[in-house]
Amino acid sequence: VQLQASGGGLVQAGGSLRLACAFSGFSFDEYAIGWFRQAPGKEREEVACYSVEDGSTEYSNSVKGRFTISSNNAKNTVYLQMSSLRPEDTAVYYCAGSYGTKWCTKEAYTYWGQGTLVTVSS
């Protein structure tokens, strides 16, 4: 399984950005894709997760209402649309995948892509 995140960059507070996670290698449809982030000096934390199996989504409280996770299954790509960005959203964003998980925590995810840096200026 391989995942590759893209779309990071520099944006002003209040702005929007869309991240993409292109993935491959899952051998059956019971898997989930998640977005996680790690700010300097902090632990990696969950942002949003999407179950390909049943289409369910889950968000952390800090991004709920501002971020949207979605999937284009034909393109094997999961997106993270980020709006109303805040300086505290600055972090390296990672996408990850796992078979059969219903938990949106970093411990539940097996496969990780490289990160993409999002910087939100005030």
Disulfide bonds with the S-S distance in Angstrom:
Cys21-Cys95 2.26
Cys49-Cys104 1.98
